[in-house]
Amino acid sequence: MSEQSLKMLIDLATERRDSATLALAELKRALGASESQLSQLEEYRQGYRNRLREAMAQGVSPGQLDNQRRFLEALDTAIAHQRQRRDDDQVRREQGLATWRQDQRKVDALSTLASRRKQDANHRERRLEQLRNDEYASRAQSQYT
């Protein structure tokens, strides 16, 4: 593989990793939003439940109690849906993180390969230079002897 081809592969892998980084940021944002919404629903339910207890202590008609019970059931259903959404967002975030890690490993591997190739080329160049210097020194010595 030529140096140019390797550079192109590194560039493509880097672009892919950068896209995965942006996608991961969006997935984290979505997870944070779903966690926040779940927390708000749970806090609202707790507050509503506390107000219901206070109202029951003061006396509530059976119709009002039935309405409030149905509302709490609807709220519990909304909370269950939001928990599922949060769980789905967590799974997507973990998948996005795994994708990012895999893309980062590719960039690292290709960069390491490029670095080693450059080191090998430098080593070969130094050896050739040393051989040229040795040959020059040998010729110079044979001319004087």
N, C-alpha and C positions, 0 to 999 in steps of 0.2 A: 504494500500500500504506500502510495507516495505521500510526501509531507503535506501536499495540498489536499489530497483526499482525506487525510487524517484531520487536518484543520477543519474541513467542511463537516466531517462527522462530529467533531467537538462543538462546532457552532450550532449544528442541528440539535445535538443533545442538550446544549445550554438553552436554546430557545424552548425546547420541550420542557426542561426543568423549570424555566421561568414561567411558562404557561401553567405548569402544575402548581407553582408557588402562588400565582394569582387565584387559581381555582381553590386552592387550600384556604387562602385568606377569605374567600367568599363562603366556603363551607363553614369556617370557624365563625364568621359573622352570622350565618343562618342558624347555627347551633346556639350561639349566644342569644339571638332573638327568640328562638323557641323556648330556651330555658327561662328567659325573662318573662315571656308570656305565661308559661306554666306557673312560675312563681306568683305572678299577679293573680292568676285565677285561683290558686290555692289560698293566697292571702284574702282575696275577696270572699271565698267560700267560708273561711274561718270567721271573718268579720260578720258575714251574714248569719252564720250559725250562732255566734255570740248574741247578735241582736234578736234572733229568734228565741233564744233561751230567756232573754230579758223580757220579751213580749209575752212568752208563755207564763212567766212568773206573775205577770200582771193580768193574765187572762186573755185568751184568744178564742175566737169562734171556731167551730169545726171547719167551716168553709175556708176561713183564712189559713188555718193549720194545713188543710189539704192543699191549698194553693202554694204555700211555702214549701211543703214537702215535695210537690211536683217541681217547683223551681230548683230545690236542692238536687233532685234527681237529674234534672237537665244540666245543672252546673257540674255534677259528678261525671256525667257523660262527656261534657266539654273538656273536663280535666283529663279524663281517660284518653280522649282523642289527642289532646295536646301532649300527653306523656308519650303516646305512640309516635307523634310527629318528632318530638325531641329525641326519642330512641332512634328513629330513622335518620335524623340529622347526625346523631353520634356515629352511626354506622357509615354514613357517607363521608363524614370527616375522617374516620379511621381509614377508609379506602383511599381518600385523597392523600392522606399522610403516607400511606404505603406506596402510592404512585409517585409522590414527590421523592421519597427515599430511594426508590428504584431508579428514578431519573437522575438523582444526585450521584448514586453509585456509578451510573454509566458515564457521567461527566468526569467523575474522579478517575475511573479506569482509563478512559481515553486520554485524559490529561497526563496520567502517569505514564501511559504508553508513549505519548509524545515527548515527555521529559526524558524517558529512558533512551528513546531514539536519538534525541539531541545529545545526550551524554555519550552514547556510543559513537556518534559521528565526531564529537569533539575528541574522544579518546583515539579514534582512528586517525584523525588529523594530527594529533600530537605524536603518535607513533610514526606516521609518515614523515613528519618534520624531523623527528629524532633520527630516522633512517637516512634522510637527506643530509643532516648534519654529520652523522657518522661517516657517510660516504665522502662528503666534502673533506672531512678531517683526514680520512684515510688517503685520499688523493693528494692532499696538501703534504702529508707526511711522506708519501712515496716520491714526490717531486724533489723533496729536500734530502732524500737519502740516496 
